[in-house]
Amino acid sequence: MEQIKIYDTTLRDGAQAEGVGFSLADKLLIARHLDDFGVDYIEGGYAVSNPKEIQFFEEIGRAGLKHSRIAAFGSTRRADTGVADDASLGAILACKTPAAALVGKTWDMHVKDVLRCSLDDNLKICAESVAYLKGKGKEVIFDAEHFFDGYRANPAYAMKVLHAAAEAGAETLVLCETNGGILPDDVYDITKAVCAALAGITIGIHTHNDSDCAVASTLRAVAAGANHVQGTINGLGERAGNANLCTIIPNLALKMNRAVLSPGKIASITELSRFVFEIANLAPPAHMPYVGESAFAHKAGLHIDALRKNKKTYEHIDPKIVGNERRFLISELSGASNIMAKLENKQLNEDKAFARKILKTIQDLENEGYQFEAAEASFDILVKKALGTFKPSFELKKYHVNVERDTTGELVTEATVKLAVDGQVEHVVSEGDGPVNALDGAIRKSLDRFYPNLKSMHLIDYKVRVVNARAGTAARVRVIIESRDGDAMWGTVGVSENIIDASWKALVDSVEYKLHKDAEKADSL
């Protein structure tokens, strides 16, 4: 298999995404994960941009990475400055990285309108900058900015820039589809022409996603002969983002028979994707290919019936290959096969009659506004109740929520909860930032001495949806609560005409699921 080098630019291009800002600690954590994952290059940042970048390069240089080569990014020298005095080139050298990524202009329009120098001067700028870094012992990766637009406008000049960089010592020439507007077939044709003209030089591809073609264009470039691929984890990047390595890497390895990473590493790509989203403080899109929570989620009864007979019927790969998992969704569209598959996943060998009973319950509840796709913990409790194996961990006597606003505008929210555990009554009050937060605090206070393991459970998301909006203020609301502990993440649901009561139902299910999950785990040891 042909070896493809993977060059990750999450820490530079990815950090340019709107809403993303990595701290120094964030960058170091991501870099270590990328190294464990086995990417060939990690671009650490734009060396001249700020002191944090220099500090990152200093610290990562002492980290003892096992596999990845660190690259510092910068631009060719300024038109009015010599290489020895240029701030960008000097910053790259100060980073003391083994590799340097050097961006240069290849589109004649940019040379004239942005650099405002002659086309010949730009050739000289690119060649001198590459030769200078090469002379300092750097591996030079030349990023040919706007190459595809430049080639279409003036192919002879765009090629002259590549030849100048190659003759000056650049080991890799990266064709950058910077504006993201070139279609994949054009990327293929141009990359093929470059590979033919520069045989023996490593050709790379760097695409942006402005026309939603970044992944497809990258794959077409590889098919045309490129063997160095640049992108970011989860496609993070400026504007519409960069080429998504979480899709590109599995496609290269599993669909195009290219050697990518070390054997077995691809199985951790889902974990890496979610880790980067967590560090970036972004919610992972559920429908991302390969790594998304919905990538192997099945809802139609016909599909699930077929999957139970042969997994290849509605899955293009085994989800375990990329570290993901198969999910069977439960909704009013479900058939008995959905329920049977779900029960099999829980290692419950029940018959179709029981599955139909559960399905009828689900359909009745969804008619009231419930939805179980994002509330599998509530579904789990529903099944236990139907089986007669569910034992409540506590009994509610009553709860009361009070919200006061004084003349200064300050809000004070209190929740009082009275419940019993094995006949022992607890009656507590808790303040919170709002009714749900106060209720959560009160229920935890009540149960703390009985179930200390609740301390490890945290609510991480809270969603409210009006179910029957036409009813106005009397409409039902559906509350979805997501919770997690050190082992798992789960969702629960509650529905009521009263938002507090809907929240209470979802909260109770979340607590019950946690307690039953921990008890089952302890019993299995």
Protein Blocks (a to p, Z undefined) as FASTA:
>chain_A
ZZdddddfklmmmmmpghiacdfklmmmmmmmmmmnopabdcfbjfklpmklmmmmmmmm
mnopakbccddddddddfkbcfklpmklmmmmmnopabdcddddfbfklmmmmnopafkl
mmmmmmmmmmmmmmnopacddddehklmmmmmmmmlmmmmmmmmmmnopabdcdddfkop
acfklmmmmmmmmmmmmghiacdddddfklopmmmmmmmmmmnopacdcddehhiaehjb
padfklmmmmmmmmnopaedjehklmmmmmmmmmmmmmnopacdfklghjamklmgcfbl
klmmmmmmomklmpcbdfklnopacdddddfkbcfklmmmmmmmnopacdfklmmmmmmm
mmmmmmnopafklmmmlmmmmmmmmnopaccfbdcfbdcddddddfkopacdddddddde
ehiacddddddfbfklmmmmmmmmmmmmmmmmlmmpccfbdcdddfblmnommbccdddd
ddddfkbccddddddfblklmmmmmmmmmmmmmmmmmmmmmmmZZ
